[in-house]
Amino acid sequence: MASILYLHGFASGPKSTKSVLASQWAQERGLAMAAPDLNGAGFSTLTVASQLEVARAALATLAQPVVVMGSSLGGYLGALLQAEGAPIQAALLMAPAFDFALRLSRALGRDAMAQWRAQRTLEVYHHSERDQRAVGIGIIEEGPRFAAMPEMNIPCTILHGLHDVEVPVELSRLYARDNPRVTLVELDDDHTLLANFPRVIEETQKLLAEVGR
């Protein structure tokens, strides 16, 4: 039976609404699922590299085959994992935050970025902790180490909301255009995709069936 690796988004955690809903669904169906806390040693030292390390460790605990479910930055991490050859057979990505470092830098603007580099930390709202938390500049400085839009080598479905103001749907359109193994599903929803969570489960079930043949 296939397993699931769930990767949450930036400034979030394994107790996010989608992660909890996915865990409940998996448990009801007897599916093994790992939803690691990608914040690792602490949000202040968070980087893409540190999150990938946590994700690899969680992946190693799962029986094959594995479908990765990734939300936002977690979707980008899932794409990076499969591109490096990690044992993942399919991917369900929800509004994947491709090109994370560059887009975040541009969204913040020159002055905010200069302040972040000078102070080495930036206060952001952490959705799981429901409070402001400091994140280090390392997550930006390491950006050039990772492909902005890693090539997708496995069956992949992307779900993206048409009203997403955090990660524009155009990014997923470009990715699907350049990666023939990607199926893009555009939904009448925002970045959370909570209004369409049954569709998230439906598409995940399709991938689980495909890899479990």
TORPA-4810 file (N, C-alpha, C, O; in nm, 3 decimals):
<nodes>
NODE_1_0.085_-0.120_0.000_0.000_0.000_0.000_0.088_0.124_0.000_0.190_0.129_0.069_M
NODE_2_0.049_0.224_-0.078_0.128_0.346_-0.090_0.124_0.429_0.038_0.029_0.420_0.116_A
NODE_3_0.228_0.509_0.058_0.239_0.599_0.172_0.235_0.744_0.124_0.248_0.772_0.005_S
NODE_4_0.217_0.835_0.219_0.208_0.977_0.188_0.309_1.055_0.271_0.320_1.034_0.392_I
NODE_5_0.382_1.144_0.206_0.468_1.240_0.274_0.404_1.377_0.256_0.395_1.428_0.144_L
NODE_6_0.360_1.438_0.368_0.295_1.569_0.362_0.393_1.677_0.406_0.452_1.669_0.514_Y
NODE_7_0.410_1.778_0.320_0.503_1.889_0.349_0.425_2.019_0.357_0.366_2.064_0.259_L
NODE_8_0.426_2.080_0.475_0.351_2.203_0.498_0.424_2.325_0.439_0.536_2.314_0.390_H
NODE_9_0.358_2.438_0.445_0.412_2.559_0.385_0.498_2.642_0.479_0.528_2.603_0.591_G
NODE_10_0.538_2.758_0.428_0.623_2.851_0.501_0.547_2.912_0.619_0.429_2.946_0.608_F
NODE_11_0.616_2.926_0.732_0.556_2.982_0.853_0.429_2.907_0.891_0.328_2.966_0.929_A
NODE_12_0.437_2.775_0.879_0.325_2.688_0.912_0.379_2.569_0.989_0.489_2.575_1.044_S
NODE_13_0.303_2.459_0.993_0.348_2.343_1.068_0.261_2.223_1.038_0.164_2.235_0.963_G
NODE_14_0.293_2.108_1.095_0.218_1.985_1.069_0.076_1.986_1.125_-0.001_1.894_1.097_P
NODE_15_0.041_2.087_1.204_-0.095_2.097_1.256_-0.177_2.201_1.180_-0.279_2.248_1.228_K
NODE_16_-0.131_2.236_1.061_-0.210_2.325_0.976_-0.340_2.255_0.939_-0.351_2.133_0.949_S
NODE_17_-0.438_2.333_0.897_-0.571_2.276_0.869_-0.563_2.166_0.763_-0.618_2.058_0.783_T
NODE_18_-0.494_2.193_0.651_-0.487_2.092_0.545_-0.411_1.968_0.590_-0.449_1.856_0.556_K
NODE_19_-0.305_1.987_0.666_-0.228_1.872_0.714_-0.312_1.785_0.806_-0.309_1.663_0.796_S
NODE_20_-0.387_1.848_0.895_-0.472_1.772_0.988_-0.581_1.698_0.912_-0.609_1.581_0.941_V
NODE_21_-0.644_1.766_0.815_-0.748_1.702_0.736_-0.692_1.584_0.657_-0.755_1.478_0.649_L
NODE_22_-0.574_1.602_0.600_-0.512_1.494_0.524_-0.476_1.377_0.615_-0.493_1.261_0.577_A
NODE_23_-0.426_1.406_0.734_-0.390_1.302_0.830_-0.512_1.221_0.872_-0.507_1.098_0.882_S
NODE_24_-0.622_1.291_0.897_-0.745_1.222_0.937_-0.795_1.131_0.825_-0.835_1.018_0.849_Q
NODE_25_-0.790_1.184_0.703_-0.833_1.105_0.587_-0.745_0.981_0.570_-0.796_0.871_0.547_W
NODE_26_-0.613_0.999_0.581_-0.520_0.886_0.565_-0.542_0.782_0.674_-0.542_0.662_0.647_A
NODE_27_-0.560_0.828_0.798_-0.580_0.735_0.910_-0.707_0.653_0.891_-0.709_0.534_0.919_Q
NODE_28_-0.814_0.717_0.843_-0.940_0.647_0.822_-0.926_0.536_0.719_-1.000_0.438_0.722_E
NODE_29_-0.832_0.553_0.627_-0.815_0.456_0.519_-0.696_0.364_0.540_-0.661_0.286_0.452_R
NODE_30_-0.633_0.375_0.655_-0.521_0.288_0.687_-0.396_0.316_0.607_-0.314_0.226_0.585_G
NODE_31_-0.381_0.440_0.562_-0.263_0.480_0.485_-0.156_0.537_0.578_-0.185_0.619_0.665_L
NODE_32_-0.033_0.494_0.559_0.078_0.552_0.635_0.105_0.693_0.583_0.114_0.715_0.462_A
NODE_33_0.118_0.788_0.675_0.144_0.926_0.636_0.240_0.990_0.735_0.221_0.980_0.856_M
NODE_34_0.342_1.056_0.683_0.434_1.133_0.766_0.415_1.280_0.733_0.413_1.319_0.616_A
NODE_35_0.399_1.362_0.837_0.384_1.506_0.820_0.484_1.573_0.913_0.447_1.621_1.020_A
NODE_36_0.612_1.578_0.874_0.715_1.631_0.963_0.703_1.781_0.985_0.648_1.854_0.902_P
NODE_37_0.756_1.825_1.099_0.763_1.967_1.129_0.886_2.023_1.059_0.999_2.004_1.106_D
NODE_38_0.866_2.089_0.948_0.977_2.139_0.867_1.050_2.256_0.931_1.155_2.297_0.882_L
NODE_39_0.996_2.310_1.041_1.065_2.417_1.113_1.193_2.366_1.179_1.281_2.444_1.216_N
NODE_40_1.202_2.235_1.192_1.326_2.173_1.239_1.371_2.224_1.375_1.294_2.226_1.471_G
NODE_41_1.498_2.266_1.381_1.556_2.312_1.507_1.497_2.444_1.554_1.508_2.480_1.671_A
NODE_42_1.433_2.517_1.462_1.373_2.645_1.499_1.348_2.731_1.377_1.423_2.726_1.280_G
NODE_43_1.242_2.810_1.383_1.205_2.894_1.269_1.312_2.996_1.236_1.328_3.034_1.121_F
NODE_44_1.386_3.040_1.336_1.487_3.144_1.314_1.601_3.095_1.226_1.671_3.176_1.165_S
NODE_45_1.623_2.964_1.220_1.731_2.909_1.139_1.678_2.835_1.016_1.751_2.759_0.952_T
NODE_46_1.552_2.859_0.983_1.488_2.790_0.872_1.554_2.824_0.738_1.580_2.941_0.708_L
NODE_47_1.581_2.721_0.659_1.626_2.738_0.521_1.560_2.629_0.438_1.502_2.534_0.492_T
NODE_48_1.569_2.642_0.307_1.521_2.535_0.220_1.604_2.410_0.246_1.549_2.299_0.253_V
NODE_49_1.734_2.425_0.262_1.822_2.311_0.287_1.784_2.240_0.416_1.781_2.117_0.419_A
NODE_50_1.754_2.314_0.522_1.719_2.250_0.649_1.586_2.177_0.638_1.568_2.071_0.698_S
NODE_51_1.493_2.232_0.561_1.363_2.166_0.544_1.378_2.039_0.461_1.313_1.938_0.489_Q
NODE_52_1.461_2.044_0.360_1.485_1.924_0.279_1.545_1.812_0.364_1.513_1.695_0.345_L
NODE_53_1.632_1.848_0.457_1.693_1.748_0.545_1.586_1.681_0.631_1.587_1.559_0.646_E
NODE_54_1.494_1.759_0.686_1.385_1.704_0.766_1.295_1.615_0.680_1.254_1.507_0.722_V
NODE_55_1.265_1.662_0.559_1.178_1.586_0.469_1.242_1.453_0.429_1.173_1.351_0.423_A
NODE_56_1.372_1.454_0.402_1.441_1.328_0.366_1.433_1.227_0.480_1.411_1.108_0.457_R
NODE_57_1.452_1.275_0.603_1.447_1.186_0.719_1.308_1.125_0.734_1.296_1.006_0.765_A
NODE_58_1.204_1.205_0.713_1.068_1.154_0.723_1.039_1.055_0.611_0.974_0.953_0.633_A
NODE_59_1.086_1.086_0.491_1.065_0.998_0.377_1.126_0.860_0.402_1.071_0.758_0.360_L
NODE_60_1.239_0.858_0.469_1.309_0.731_0.496_1.230_0.639_0.588_1.258_0.519_0.594_A
NODE_61_1.131_0.692_0.659_1.051_0.609_0.750_0.931_0.545_0.681_0.864_0.461_0.740_T
NODE_62_0.904_0.585_0.557_0.782_0.541_0.489_0.807_0.422_0.397_0.912_0.412_0.333_L
NODE_63_0.711_0.334_0.392_0.717_0.223_0.297_0.686_0.274_0.157_0.603_0.364_0.139_A
NODE_64_0.752_0.216_0.060_0.731_0.252_-0.079_0.607_0.179_-0.134_0.571_0.072_-0.086_Q
NODE_65_0.541_0.239_-0.237_0.570_0.366_-0.303_0.517_0.484_-0.221_0.432_0.468_-0.134_P
NODE_66_0.569_0.604_-0.251_0.533_0.724_-0.177_0.480_0.833_-0.271_0.537_0.858_-0.378_V
NODE_67_0.370_0.894_-0.230_0.318_1.013_-0.296_0.345_1.131_-0.204_0.310_1.126_-0.086_V
NODE_68_0.406_1.236_-0.255_0.430_1.356_-0.175_0.316_1.454_-0.197_0.278_1.482_-0.311_V
NODE_69_0.262_1.505_-0.087_0.164_1.613_-0.091_0.234_1.737_-0.035_0.279_1.736_0.080_M
NODE_70_0.243_1.842_-0.114_0.312_1.961_-0.068_0.227_2.085_-0.085_0.166_2.106_-0.190_G
NODE_71_0.222_2.168_0.019_0.143_2.290_0.017_0.236_2.412_0.011_0.320_2.429_0.099_S
NODE_72_0.221_2.496_-0.090_0.295_2.620_-0.104_0.445_2.594_-0.105_0.495_2.530_-0.198_S
NODE_73_0.520_2.642_-0.005_0.663_2.613_-0.001_0.687_2.463_0.008_0.786_2.413_-0.046_L
NODE_74_0.598_2.391_0.074_0.609_2.246_0.079_0.597_2.183_-0.058_0.656_2.078_-0.084_G
NODE_75_0.519_2.246_-0.147_0.510_2.198_-0.284_0.640_2.215_-0.359_0.683_2.127_-0.433_G
NODE_76_0.704_2.329_-0.338_0.837_2.353_-0.397_0.937_2.251_-0.344_1.018_2.198_-0.420_Y
NODE_77_0.933_2.226_-0.214_1.023_2.127_-0.155_1.000_1.988_-0.215_1.096_1.915_-0.241_L
NODE_78_0.874_1.953_-0.236_0.844_1.824_-0.297_0.902_1.812_-0.436_0.954_1.707_-0.475_G
NODE_79_0.894_1.920_-0.512_0.951_1.922_-0.647_1.103_1.908_-0.641_1.163_1.838_-0.723_A
NODE_80_1.164_1.976_-0.545_1.310_1.966_-0.530_1.351_1.825_-0.490_1.451_1.774_-0.540_L
NODE_81_1.276_1.762_-0.402_1.309_1.627_-0.357_1.309_1.528_-0.472_1.404_1.451_-0.489_L
NODE_82_1.202_1.531_-0.552_1.198_1.434_-0.662_1.304_1.464_-0.767_1.355_1.373_-0.831_Q
NODE_83_1.338_1.593_-0.785_1.440_1.629_-0.884_1.578_1.579_-0.843_1.662_1.552_-0.929_A
NODE_84_1.601_1.566_-0.712_1.731_1.515_-0.666_1.735_1.363_-0.663_1.836_1.303_-0.627_E
NODE_85_1.625_1.301_-0.701_1.621_1.155_-0.710_1.569_1.085_-0.588_1.586_0.964_-0.575_G
NODE_86_1.504_1.156_-0.497_1.447_1.093_-0.378_1.340_0.992_-0.420_1.275_1.010_-0.523_A
NODE_87_1.322_0.884_-0.341_1.227_0.778_-0.377_1.082_0.821_-0.358_1.015_0.781_-0.263_P
NODE_88_1.035_0.904_-0.451_0.897_0.951_-0.454_0.841_0.913_-0.591_0.905_0.937_-0.693_I
NODE_89_0.722_0.854_-0.593_0.668_0.804_-0.720_0.565_0.896_-0.785_0.537_0.883_-0.904_Q
NODE_90_0.508_0.990_-0.707_0.412_1.084_-0.762_0.402_1.204_-0.669_0.440_1.197_-0.552_A
NODE_91_0.350_1.315_-0.722_0.343_1.438_-0.643_0.209_1.508_-0.662_0.160_1.522_-0.774_A
NODE_92_0.151_1.552_-0.551_0.031_1.635_-0.549_0.073_1.768_-0.486_0.097_1.775_-0.366_L
NODE_93_0.081_1.871_-0.568_0.133_2.000_-0.521_0.021_2.103_-0.518_-0.050_2.123_-0.617_L
NODE_94_0.005_2.168_-0.404_-0.098_2.269_-0.385_-0.036_2.408_-0.386_0.037_2.445_-0.294_M
NODE_95_-0.066_2.485_-0.492_-0.011_2.620_-0.507_0.138_2.623_-0.476_0.181_2.698_-0.388_A
NODE_96_0.218_2.543_-0.546_0.361_2.532_-0.512_0.434_2.666_-0.528_0.418_2.736_-0.628_P
NODE_97_0.513_2.699_-0.427_0.582_2.829_-0.422_0.717_2.821_-0.493_0.822_2.834_-0.429_A
NODE_98_0.713_2.800_-0.624_0.836_2.797_-0.702_0.909_2.931_-0.692_0.848_3.035_-0.669_F
NODE_99_1.041_2.925_-0.711_1.124_3.046_-0.711_1.101_3.127_-0.584_1.086_3.249_-0.587_D
NODE_100_1.100_3.056_-0.471_1.057_3.115_-0.344_1.140_3.236_-0.303_1.084_3.341_-0.273_F
NODE_101_1.272_3.222_-0.302_1.358_3.329_-0.249_1.346_3.457_-0.330_1.332_3.565_-0.273_A
NODE_102_1.350_3.446_-0.462_1.344_3.565_-0.546_1.208_3.632_-0.535_1.200_3.755_-0.527_L
NODE_103_1.102_3.554_-0.536_0.968_3.615_-0.528_0.945_3.683_-0.394_0.885_3.790_-0.388_R
NODE_104_0.993_3.621_-0.285_0.978_3.682_-0.154_1.057_3.812_-0.146_1.010_3.911_-0.091_L
NODE_105_1.176_3.811_-0.200_1.259_3.932_-0.201_1.189_4.045_-0.274_1.187_4.159_-0.226_S
NODE_106_1.133_4.015_-0.389_1.064_4.118_-0.467_0.938_4.166_-0.398_0.905_4.285_-0.403_R
NODE_107_0.867_4.075_-0.332_0.744_4.113_-0.262_0.772_4.207_-0.146_0.695_4.299_-0.120_A
NODE_108_0.883_4.183_-0.077_0.919_4.268_0.038_0.968_4.405_-0.005_0.941_4.504_0.062_L
NODE_109_1.038_4.410_-0.117_1.090_4.538_-0.164_1.231_4.566_-0.115_1.280_4.501_-0.022_G
NODE_110_1.296_4.663_-0.179_1.437_4.691_-0.154_1.465_4.731_-0.009_1.560_4.682_0.052_R
NODE_111_1.383_4.820_0.045_1.410_4.870_0.181_1.397_4.760_0.286_1.482_4.747_0.374_D
NODE_112_1.290_4.681_0.276_1.269_4.572_0.373_1.378_4.468_0.361_1.424_4.413_0.461_A
NODE_113_1.421_4.440_0.238_1.527_4.342_0.220_1.660_4.394_0.277_1.737_4.317_0.335_M
NODE_114_1.686_4.522_0.260_1.809_4.580_0.315_1.808_4.571_0.467_1.911_4.543_0.529_A
NODE_115_1.692_4.594_0.526_1.681_4.584_0.672_1.699_4.439_0.718_1.764_4.413_0.819_Q
NODE_116_1.641_4.346_0.644_1.654_4.205_0.678_1.801_4.162_0.672_1.848_4.091_0.761_W
NODE_117_1.871_4.204_0.570_2.012_4.167_0.558_2.096_4.232_0.669_2.191_4.173_0.718_R
NODE_118_2.060_4.353_0.706_2.136_4.423_0.811_2.112_4.361_0.947_2.205_4.345_1.026_A
NODE_119_1.988_4.325_0.975_1.952_4.272_1.108_1.963_4.119_1.115_1.966_4.061_1.223_Q
NODE_120_1.969_4.055_0.998_1.983_3.909_0.984_1.857_3.831_1.016_1.852_3.710_0.993_R
NODE_121_1.754_3.896_1.069_1.626_3.830_1.093_1.512_3.923_1.052_1.528_4.045_1.046_T
NODE_122_1.397_3.862_1.024_1.277_3.936_0.985_1.159_3.878_1.061_1.143_3.756_1.070_L
NODE_123_1.076_3.965_1.116_0.956_3.919_1.187_0.844_3.892_1.086_0.808_3.979_1.007_E
NODE_124_0.790_3.771_1.090_0.677_3.735_1.005_0.572_3.666_1.090_0.600_3.617_1.199_V
NODE_125_0.450_3.664_1.039_0.343_3.596_1.113_0.354_3.446_1.089_0.352_3.400_0.974_Y
NODE_126_0.365_3.370_1.198_0.374_3.225_1.190_0.235_3.168_1.214_0.180_3.180_1.323_H
NODE_127_0.178_3.105_1.111_0.038_3.062_1.117_0.014_2.954_1.222_-0.092_2.952_1.284_H
NODE_128_0.109_2.865_1.242_0.090_2.759_1.342_0.101_2.812_1.484_0.025_2.772_1.572_S
NODE_129_0.196_2.903_1.504_0.216_2.956_1.639_0.127_3.077_1.666_0.117_3.124_1.779_E
NODE_130_0.063_3.127_1.560_-0.032_3.238_1.571_0.029_3.360_1.639_-0.032_3.423_1.725_R
NODE_131_0.150_3.391_1.597_0.221_3.506_1.652_0.335_3.541_1.559_0.368_3.464_1.468_D
NODE_132_0.396_3.657_1.582_0.512_3.697_1.504_0.634_3.615_1.546_0.657_3.593_1.665_Q
NODE_133_0.710_3.571_1.449_0.833_3.496_1.475_0.943_3.544_1.380_0.915_3.587_1.268_R
NODE_134_1.066_3.537_1.427_1.180_3.582_1.347_1.234_3.468_1.261_1.253_3.356_1.309_A
NODE_135_1.258_3.499_1.134_1.320_3.403_1.045_1.450_3.463_0.993_1.457_3.583_0.964_V
NODE_136_1.552_3.381_0.981_1.683_3.430_0.941_1.694_3.456_0.792_1.615_3.404_0.713_G
NODE_137_1.792_3.535_0.753_1.816_3.573_0.614_1.868_3.455_0.532_1.871_3.463_0.409_I
NODE_138_1.909_3.348_0.597_1.965_3.233_0.526_1.872_3.177_0.421_1.919_3.128_0.318_G
NODE_139_1.741_3.183_0.443_1.646_3.127_0.349_1.646_3.205_0.218_1.604_3.153_0.115_I
NODE_140_1.692_3.330_0.223_1.705_3.411_0.102_1.844_3.394_0.041_1.857_3.378_-0.080_I
NODE_141_1.945_3.397_0.125_2.083_3.391_0.076_2.115_3.259_0.006_2.201_3.255_-0.083_E
NODE_142_2.047_3.152_0.044_2.074_3.022_-0.017_1.999_3.003_-0.148_2.019_2.903_-0.217_E
NODE_143_1.912_3.097_-0.183_1.825_3.084_-0.299_1.892_3.034_-0.426_1.840_2.942_-0.489_G
NODE_144_2.008_3.092_-0.465_2.072_3.049_-0.589_2.117_2.903_-0.590_2.148_2.849_-0.697_P
NODE_145_2.121_2.837_-0.474_2.163_2.697_-0.469_2.060_2.604_-0.532_2.094_2.493_-0.574_R
NODE_146_1.935_2.648_-0.539_1.826_2.558_-0.578_1.758_2.606_-0.706_1.739_2.726_-0.727_F
NODE_147_1.722_2.510_-0.789_1.651_2.542_-0.912_1.519_2.611_-0.879_1.444_2.566_-0.793_A
NODE_148_1.492_2.720_-0.949_1.369_2.795_-0.924_1.246_2.712_-0.956_1.145_2.718_-0.885_A
NODE_149_1.253_2.633_-1.064_1.142_2.549_-1.107_1.199_2.413_-1.148_1.217_2.388_-1.267_M
NODE_150_1.226_2.327_-1.051_1.293_2.199_-1.080_1.215_2.112_-1.176_1.092_2.105_-1.169_P
NODE_151_1.287_2.045_-1.265_1.222_1.957_-1.362_1.144_1.847_-1.292_1.194_1.784_-1.198_E
NODE_152_1.021_1.823_-1.339_0.936_1.722_-1.278_0.951_1.590_-1.354_0.921_1.583_-1.473_M
NODE_153_0.998_1.487_-1.284_1.030_1.359_-1.347_0.931_1.248_-1.314_0.949_1.134_-1.358_N
NODE_154_0.827_1.279_-1.238_0.729_1.180_-1.196_0.589_1.234_-1.224_0.573_1.354_-1.245_I
NODE_155_0.487_1.147_-1.224_0.350_1.198_-1.241_0.318_1.302_-1.133_0.343_1.279_-1.014_P
NODE_156_0.263_1.415_-1.176_0.241_1.526_-1.082_0.111_1.597_-1.118_0.085_1.629_-1.234_C
NODE_157_0.031_1.621_-1.015_-0.089_1.705_-1.030_-0.071_1.829_-0.945_-0.038_1.821_-0.826_T
NODE_158_-0.094_1.945_-1.006_-0.089_2.071_-0.933_-0.230_2.127_-0.923_-0.302_2.135_-1.023_I
NODE_159_-0.269_2.164_-0.802_-0.395_2.234_-0.779_-0.362_2.377_-0.742_-0.282_2.402_-0.651_L
NODE_160_-0.424_2.472_-0.811_-0.391_2.612_-0.786_-0.518_2.696_-0.796_-0.596_2.682_-0.890_H
NODE_161_-0.537_2.783_-0.698_-0.653_2.871_-0.695_-0.639_2.990_-0.789_-0.533_3.051_-0.798_G
NODE_162_-0.747_3.021_-0.857_-0.745_3.135_-0.950_-0.734_3.268_-0.878_-0.696_3.369_-0.937_L
NODE_163_-0.768_3.269_-0.749_-0.767_3.394_-0.672_-0.651_3.397_-0.572_-0.657_3.468_-0.471_H
NODE_164_-0.548_3.320_-0.600_-0.431_3.313_-0.512_-0.350_3.442_-0.528_-0.299_3.471_-0.636_D
NODE_165_-0.336_3.518_-0.418_-0.259_3.642_-0.423_-0.119_3.623_-0.365_-0.037_3.714_-0.370_V
NODE_166_-0.091_3.505_-0.311_0.041_3.478_-0.254_0.134_3.412_-0.356_0.251_3.450_-0.368_E
NODE_167_0.082_3.315_-0.429_0.158_3.250_-0.536_0.070_3.256_-0.660_-0.027_3.180_-0.669_V
NODE_168_0.101_3.341_-0.755_0.013_3.357_-0.871_0.001_3.229_-0.952_0.098_3.156_-0.970_P
NODE_169_-0.120_3.203_-1.001_-0.147_3.081_-1.078_-0.063_3.077_-1.205_-0.037_2.969_-1.258_V
NODE_170_-0.021_3.193_-1.255_0.061_3.196_-1.376_0.190_3.115_-1.359_0.243_3.061_-1.456_E
NODE_171_0.240_3.108_-1.238_0.362_3.033_-1.211_0.340_2.884_-1.239_0.424_2.818_-1.300_L
NODE_172_0.227_2.831_-1.193_0.196_2.690_-1.218_0.164_2.667_-1.365_0.193_2.559_-1.418_S
NODE_173_0.105_2.765_-1.431_0.080_2.750_-1.574_0.211_2.736_-1.651_0.222_2.651_-1.740_R
NODE_174_0.309_2.818_-1.618_0.439_2.809_-1.683_0.504_2.673_-1.656_0.563_2.612_-1.745_L
NODE_175_0.493_2.629_-1.532_0.554_2.502_-1.493_0.490_2.385_-1.568_0.560_2.297_-1.617_Y
NODE_176_0.357_2.385_-1.576_0.287_2.278_-1.647_0.321_2.281_-1.796_0.331_2.177_-1.860_A
NODE_177_0.337_2.399_-1.851_0.372_2.412_-1.993_0.507_2.349_-2.022_0.526_2.286_-2.127_R
NODE_178_0.602_2.365_-1.930_0.738_2.319_-1.953_0.765_2.177_-1.903_0.872_2.122_-1.928_D
NODE_179_0.669_2.117_-1.832_0.688_1.983_-1.776_0.572_1.894_-1.817_0.464_1.903_-1.757_N
NODE_180_0.591_1.808_-1.916_0.481_1.728_-1.969_0.420_1.629_-1.870_0.310_1.579_-1.895_P
NODE_181_0.486_1.598_-1.761_0.431_1.504_-1.663_0.340_1.572_-1.562_0.287_1.508_-1.471_R
NODE_182_0.322_1.704_-1.578_0.240_1.782_-1.485_0.101_1.805_-1.541_0.085_1.847_-1.656_V
NODE_183_-0.001_1.777_-1.459_-0.139_1.812_-1.491_-0.180_1.925_-1.397_-0.176_1.909_-1.275_T
NODE_184_-0.220_2.038_-1.454_-0.260_2.153_-1.374_-0.412_2.160_-1.365_-0.481_2.155_-1.467_L
NODE_185_-0.462_2.170_-1.243_-0.605_2.188_-1.218_-0.624_2.325_-1.154_-0.577_2.349_-1.043_V
NODE_186_-0.693_2.414_-1.224_-0.719_2.548_-1.173_-0.856_2.551_-1.106_-0.955_2.504_-1.162_E
NODE_187_-0.860_2.607_-0.986_-0.981_2.603_-0.905_-1.027_2.743_-0.865_-0.947_2.835_-0.855_L
NODE_188_-1.157_2.756_-0.843_-1.215_2.882_-0.796_-1.190_2.892_-0.646_-1.279_2.862_-0.565_D
NODE_189_-1.069_2.933_-0.609_-1.028_2.930_-0.469_-0.913_3.026_-0.449_-0.861_3.085_-0.544_D
NODE_190_-0.872_3.041_-0.321_-0.756_3.124_-0.289_-0.635_3.035_-0.260_-0.634_2.918_-0.299_D
NODE_191_-0.534_3.090_-0.192_-0.411_3.016_-0.170_-0.432_2.893_-0.081_-0.360_2.794_-0.095_H
NODE_192_-0.528_2.899_0.009_-0.546_2.789_0.104_-0.602_2.663_0.039_-0.571_2.552_0.082_T
NODE_193_-0.683_2.680_-0.064_-0.752_2.569_-0.133_-0.846_2.491_-0.040_-0.886_2.380_-0.072_L
NODE_194_-0.880_2.550_0.073_-0.965_2.479_0.168_-1.106_2.459_0.115_-1.171_2.360_0.148_L
NODE_195_-1.154_2.551_0.034_-1.288_2.537_-0.023_-1.296_2.418_-0.118_-1.404_2.367_-0.147_A
NODE_196_-1.180_2.374_-0.167_-1.175_2.263_-0.261_-1.096_2.144_-0.206_-1.037_2.068_-0.283_N
NODE_197_-1.094_2.130_-0.073_-1.015_2.020_-0.017_-1.064_1.883_-0.063_-0.982_1.793_-0.080_F
NODE_198_-1.195_1.862_-0.082_-1.237_1.732_-0.138_-1.170_1.702_-0.273_-1.142_1.587_-0.303_P
NODE_199_-1.145_1.805_-0.352_-1.076_1.783_-0.481_-0.930_1.746_-0.456_-0.874_1.664_-0.529_R
NODE_200_-0.868_1.805_-0.353_-0.732_1.767_-0.315_-0.726_1.617_-0.287_-0.637_1.548_-0.335_V
NODE_201_-0.821_1.569_-0.208_-0.825_1.427_-0.174_-0.852_1.342_-0.298_-0.789_1.237_-0.317_I
NODE_202_-0.944_1.386_-0.382_-0.977_1.311_-0.503_-0.854_1.293_-0.591_-0.827_1.183_-0.640_E
NODE_203_-0.779_1.401_-0.612_-0.661_1.394_-0.698_-0.549_1.311_-0.633_-0.474_1.243_-0.701_E
NODE_204_-0.540_1.319_-0.500_-0.441_1.237_-0.429_-0.474_1.090_-0.445_-0.385_1.008_-0.466_T
NODE_205_-0.602_1.056_-0.435_-0.644_0.917_-0.451_-0.608_0.864_-0.590_-0.567_0.748_-0.604_Q
NODE_206_-0.622_0.947_-0.690_-0.585_0.906_-0.827_-0.438_0.871_-0.835_-0.400_0.770_-0.896_K
NODE_207_-0.353_0.955_-0.774_-0.210_0.930_-0.778_-0.173_0.806_-0.697_-0.087_0.728_-0.738_L
NODE_208_-0.237_0.788_-0.582_-0.212_0.670_-0.501_-0.247_0.542_-0.578_-0.176_0.442_-0.572_L
NODE_209_-0.359_0.548_-0.651_-0.399_0.432_-0.730_-0.300_0.405_-0.842_-0.270_0.290_-0.873_A
NODE_210_-0.249_0.514_-0.901_-0.155_0.498_-1.011_-0.024_0.435_-0.965_0.027_0.344_-1.031_E
NODE_211_0.030_0.481_-0.853_0.158_0.427_-0.808_0.143_0.291_-0.741_0.240_0.217_-0.728_V
NODE_212_0.020_0.259_-0.700_-0.003_0.133_-0.630_-0.035_0.016_-0.720_-0.057_-0.095_-0.673_G
NODE_213_-0.038_0.041_-0.851_-0.072_-0.066_-0.945_0.033_-0.176_-0.946_0.021_-0.274_-1.020_R
</nodes>
